[in-house]
Amino acid sequence: MLVILGVLLLIPVAAFTTAMATLPVAIYASEGSFGSAFEAIHLSFRNVKTSLGFGFLLWVGVIGISMVSAPISLLTQLFAPDSYAPYISALLQAPFTALLYEFLWIAGVPFYRELKKKEELKKVDEELAELGIDF
């Protein structure tokens, strides 16, 4: 029973970690400061449900790209000579691996901007609530 509970707990934690791991590198490259990378991690902790959903969507993309590149590996392992098979497989899978990493790192930028907009809207709602204006 504890194993099942552990696996059920591991899945959301892994999805959250996937979403959080895509943010710092892309934001550092975009903004050019370490502070923005740490701010991105902080925003993901403040928006856990959104980060979980984004992590699961990233998994769908990764699985889709992997479904295309896996048959290439299988065919090269089956039909290439044993000494050359890993090299041929790596060469044929290189574009898909690059696409996978590009997908992961680039997806963090719009996710960060969306989280930032969401935080700004929360601040505006709090200010309006202080003034007594309800929407």
TAZI-V642963 format. One record per helix or strand of 2 or more residues. SS is the DSSP state (h for helix, s for strand). FROM is the first residue (numbers start at 0). TO is the last residue. If there is no record, write none. Layout:
# TAZI-V642963
SS_FROM_TO / SS_FROM_TO
This chain:
# TAZI-V642963
h_1_30 / h_33_45 / h_47_78 / h_84_130
